[in-house]
Amino acid sequence: MFRNALIPALAVLLATLCVASAGIGAVAVPFEEVAGSLFGGTGPHDAVLWQIRFPRVALSVLIGASLGVAGAAMQGVFGNPLAEPGVIGVSSGAAVGAVGTIVLGFSAFGEWSVTVAAFLGGLIATFVVYLLSRSNGRTEVVTLVLTGIAVNAVAGAVVGLLTFLADDAQLRSISFWSLGSLGGATWPVVAGVLPFAVAGLVLVPLFARALDVLALGERSARHLGVDTERIRLGVILLAALLTGAAVAAAGIIGFVGLVVPHLVRLVAGPGHRVLLPASALAGAIVLLAADLVARTVAVPAELPIGVLTALLGGPFFLWLLRRTRAGQGGWA
């Protein structure tokens, strides 16, 4: 019964948090004015709402939903709860693409250059981890995590090299990518992320049934007529698209794709028809709440949101790692 009400409950909570987040900040805006402004009303804080607060809320929702769905899809396609875009290298690969574009001045795609480069970097990192961690047709959890650590280390070294080559103006942009921030949210940034996020959020749920079948094991999935390689390729491509767009807009925001799908799975079960949309809503809620804390807990300063999510998600990952190891009776 509660499972059936999960998505409506998350939708109501997200809508409420959106209005609350738009009203809370250095300039407090009453709830009634925020709600009225959304429906065409006018008030003394319209400039604050439409130029600063609403774009930030919209970007938080898009990125949180993208990371939540990308994490759920990665966990489904790799068949383990420890997989997520950041852990297996997508975020760091996307950061390499974005930072490389900044430092090297790549501009072949105009204003889309950073997004395209981040997408390609995330895609390449994903396939490197995936290919190196497969053995005898299987992807072992430990091999996956350790390969992801290695790819993250290499990507970090590349970012460090690019940082060494960067000038002062570029260093400020690189700090943005490394720490993660929603402080640069504007309507053009939202518009840049929107097509990628919508494409991924619409297309990934189309793989829900195939992901459910993959949970039975690759051999069983093939016997049931599922083209496992095509499914893996499609899901990995879309997860990289979602993560690349998120990194391009806000830098590295870790652990949202790990924590959110796992918590949703504990409530909704493993079925991806519910898990994917619920992860999108829950991811948006988590990132919106984290951004609210990041910009209010140390006023007038603002905490980098990537640092905040890592501080919360890191301990959760360690707990999940130990829980999974204990459940499997050890990894000797």
C-alpha positions in Angstrom: 0.0 0.0 0.0 2.8 2.4 1.0 4.7 1.4 -2.1 1.8 2.5 -4.3 1.7 5.9 -2.6 5.5 6.4 -2.7 5.7 8.4 -6.0 2.7 10.7 -5.2 4.2 11.3 -1.7 7.6 12.1 -3.2 6.0 14.4 -5.8 4.2 16.4 -3.1 7.3 16.6 -0.9 9.3 17.8 -3.9 6.8 20.5 -4.7 6.6 21.7 -1.1 10.4 21.8 -0.9 10.7 23.7 -4.1 8.5 26.5 -2.8 10.2 26.5 0.6 13.7 26.6 -1.0 12.7 29.5 -3.2 11.6 31.4 -0.1 14.6 30.7 2.2 17.9 32.6 1.9 19.6 35.8 2.7 16.4 37.6 1.7 13.4 35.8 3.1 10.4 35.6 0.8 7.0 34.7 2.3 5.4 31.5 1.2 2.4 33.3 -0.2 4.5 35.5 -2.4 6.5 32.6 -3.8 3.3 30.6 -4.6 1.7 33.7 -6.1 4.7 34.5 -8.2 4.6 31.0 -9.7 1.0 31.6 -10.8 1.6 35.0 -12.4 1.3 37.3 -9.4 3.7 40.2 -8.7 5.5 41.1 -5.5 8.4 43.1 -4.1 10.8 40.1 -4.5 10.1 39.1 -8.1 13.6 40.0 -9.2 15.1 37.8 -6.5 12.8 34.9 -7.3 13.0 34.9 -11.0 16.6 35.8 -11.5 18.2 33.9 -8.6 15.9 31.5 -6.7 13.8 29.8 -9.3 16.7 29.1 -11.7 18.6 27.5 -8.8 15.6 25.4 -7.8 15.0 24.3 -11.3 18.7 23.3 -11.8 18.7 21.5 -8.5 15.7 19.4 -9.5 17.1 18.6 -13.0 20.5 17.6 -11.7 19.2 15.7 -8.7 16.7 13.7 -10.8 19.4 13.0 -13.4 21.9 11.7 -10.9 19.3 9.6 -9.1 18.1 7.9 -12.3 21.7 7.5 -13.6 22.6 5.8 -10.3 19.6 3.5 -10.4 20.3 2.6 -14.0 24.0 1.9 -13.3 23.1 -0.3 -10.3 20.6 -2.2 -12.5 22.9 -2.7 -15.5 25.9 -3.8 -13.4 23.7 -5.9 -11.0 25.1 -4.5 -7.7 24.1 -1.8 -5.3 27.6 -0.3 -5.1 27.7 1.1 -8.6 27.0 4.7 -9.3 28.3 7.3 -11.8 30.9 8.8 -9.5 32.3 5.6 -8.1 32.9 4.0 -11.5 34.4 7.1 -13.1 31.7 8.8 -15.0 31.8 12.0 -13.0 35.6 12.3 -13.0 35.7 11.5 -16.7 33.2 14.1 -17.4 35.2 16.6 -15.3 38.3 15.8 -17.4 36.3 16.6 -20.5 34.9 19.9 -19.0 38.2 21.1 -17.5 40.1 20.1 -20.7 37.7 22.2 -22.7 38.3 25.2 -20.4 42.1 25.0 -20.4 42.6 24.1 -24.0 40.0 26.5 -25.3 38.1 23.9 -27.3 35.0 25.6 -28.8 34.0 23.7 -31.9 30.4 23.3 -30.5 30.1 26.9 -29.3 28.2 27.3 -26.1 27.6 23.5 -26.0 31.3 22.7 -26.1 31.7 22.1 -22.3 28.6 19.9 -22.2 29.6 17.8 -25.2 33.2 17.4 -23.8 31.8 16.4 -20.4 29.5 13.9 -22.0 32.3 12.3 -24.1 34.6 12.2 -21.1 32.0 10.5 -18.9 31.2 8.0 -21.7 34.8 7.0 -22.2 35.5 6.6 -18.5 32.4 4.4 -18.2 33.4 2.1 -21.0 37.0 1.8 -19.6 35.7 0.8 -16.2 33.1 -1.6 -17.7 35.5 -3.3 -20.0 38.3 -3.7 -17.5 36.1 -5.0 -14.8 34.4 -7.8 -16.8 35.7 -11.3 -16.6 34.1 -14.4 -17.9 31.0 -12.5 -18.8 30.5 -11.2 -15.3 31.3 -7.9 -13.5 32.5 -8.5 -10.0 31.7 -5.9 -7.4 35.2 -5.7 -6.0 36.7 -5.4 -9.4 34.2 -2.8 -10.5 34.9 -0.6 -7.4 38.7 -1.0 -7.6 38.7 -0.3 -11.4 36.6 2.8 -10.7 39.1 3.9 -8.1 42.0 3.5 -10.6 40.1 5.4 -13.3 39.2 8.2 -10.8 42.9 8.4 -9.8 44.0 8.7 -13.4 41.3 11.3 -14.1 42.3 13.2 -11.0 45.9 13.2 -12.2 44.8 14.6 -15.6 42.7 17.3 -13.9 45.8 18.1 -11.8 48.0 18.4 -14.9 45.4 20.7 -16.5 45.3 22.7 -13.3 49.1 23.2 -13.5 48.7 24.5 -17.0 45.8 26.8 -16.3 45.9 30.5 -15.8 44.3 32.4 -12.9 40.9 32.8 -14.6 40.8 29.1 -15.6 41.8 28.0 -12.1 38.6 29.6 -10.7 36.5 27.6 -13.2 38.4 24.4 -12.4 37.6 24.9 -8.7 34.0 25.1 -9.7 34.2 21.7 -11.4 36.2 20.1 -8.6 34.0 21.1 -5.7 30.6 21.3 -7.3 28.3 24.3 -7.0 24.8 25.4 -8.0 25.8 29.1 -7.5 26.1 29.7 -11.2 22.4 28.7 -11.9 20.8 30.9 -14.5 17.9 30.3 -17.0 20.4 29.7 -19.9 22.2 27.1 -17.8 18.9 25.4 -17.1 18.0 25.5 -20.7 21.4 23.9 -21.6 20.8 21.0 -19.2 17.1 20.5 -19.9 17.3 18.6 -23.3 19.9 16.2 -22.0 18.0 15.6 -18.7 14.7 15.2 -20.4 16.1 12.8 -22.9 17.7 10.6 -20.3 14.8 10.8 -17.8 12.3 9.8 -20.6 14.4 7.1 -22.2 15.9 5.3 -19.2 12.5 4.1 -17.9 11.9 2.4 -21.3 14.6 -0.1 -20.2 12.8 -0.9 -16.9 11.6 -4.3 -17.9 15.0 -5.3 -19.4 16.7 -4.2 -16.2 14.4 -6.3 -14.2 15.2 -9.3 -16.3 19.0 -8.6 -16.0 18.6 -8.9 -12.3 18.0 -12.6 -12.8 21.4 -12.9 -14.3 22.9 -12.4 -17.8 22.4 -16.1 -18.8 18.8 -16.1 -17.7 18.2 -12.8 -19.5 19.5 -14.2 -22.7 17.3 -17.2 -22.5 14.3 -14.9 -22.0 15.2 -13.1 -25.3 16.9 -10.0 -23.9 19.8 -8.7 -25.9 22.0 -8.0 -22.9 24.8 -6.2 -24.8 22.4 -3.8 -26.5 20.7 -3.1 -23.1 24.0 -2.5 -21.4 25.1 -0.2 -24.2 21.9 1.8 -24.2 21.7 2.2 -20.4 25.4 3.2 -20.1 25.0 5.7 -22.9 22.0 7.3 -21.2 23.6 7.3 -17.8 26.6 9.0 -19.2 24.4 11.5 -20.9 22.6 12.4 -17.6 25.8 12.5 -15.6 27.8 14.4 -18.2 25.1 17.1 -18.4 24.9 17.4 -14.6 28.7 17.7 -14.3 28.8 20.3 -17.1 26.3 22.4 -15.3 27.3 22.0 -11.6 30.6 20.2 -11.4 31.2 17.0 -9.5 28.4 16.2 -7.0 29.2 12.7 -5.7 27.2 10.0 -4.0 23.7 11.2 -4.9 23.5 8.4 -7.5 24.6 5.9 -4.9 22.6 6.8 -1.8 19.3 7.7 -3.4 18.5 4.6 -5.5 19.6 2.3 -2.6 17.3 4.1 -0.1 14.4 4.0 -2.6 15.0 0.3 -3.3 14.7 -0.4 0.4 11.2 1.1 0.3 9.9 0.3 -3.2 11.7 -3.0 -3.9 13.8 -3.8 -6.9 11.3 -3.3 -9.7 12.6 -0.6 -12.0 9.2 0.6 -13.1 8.8 2.2 -9.7 12.5 2.5 -8.8 13.5 4.8 -11.7 10.8 7.5 -11.3 11.0 7.3 -7.5 14.8 7.7 -7.8 14.3 10.8 -10.0 12.0 12.4 -7.5 14.1 11.4 -4.5 17.3 12.6 -6.2 15.7 16.0 -6.8 14.6 16.2 -3.2 18.0 15.2 -1.8 19.9 17.7 -4.0 17.4 20.5 -3.4 17.7 19.9 0.4 21.5 19.7 0.2 21.7 23.0 -1.7 19.4 24.7 0.8 21.7 23.6 3.6 24.8 24.5 1.6 23.7 28.1 1.1 22.2 28.8 4.5 24.3 26.9 7.1 27.3 29.3 6.8 25.8 32.6 5.7 27.2 34.7 4.1 29.5 32.0 2.8 28.3 29.1 0.7 29.5 25.6 1.1 30.4 23.7 -2.1 27.5 21.3 -2.6 29.9 18.6 -3.8 31.7 18.7 -0.5 28.5 18.5 1.5 27.2 15.4 -0.5 30.6 13.7 -0.1 30.6 14.3 3.7 27.2 12.7 3.9 27.5 10.1 1.2 31.0 8.8 2.1 30.1 7.3 5.4 27.0 5.8 3.8 29.1 4.2 1.1 31.4 2.7 3.7 28.4 1.3 5.6 26.9 -0.1 2.4 30.3 -1.6 1.4 30.5 -3.5 4.8 26.9 -4.5 4.6 27.3 -6.0 1.2 30.5 -7.8 2.1 28.9 -9.3 5.2 25.8 -10.4 3.1 28.1 -12.2 0.7 30.1 -13.9 3.5 33.3 -12.0 2.6 35.2 -11.4 -0.6 38.2 -13.7 0.0 
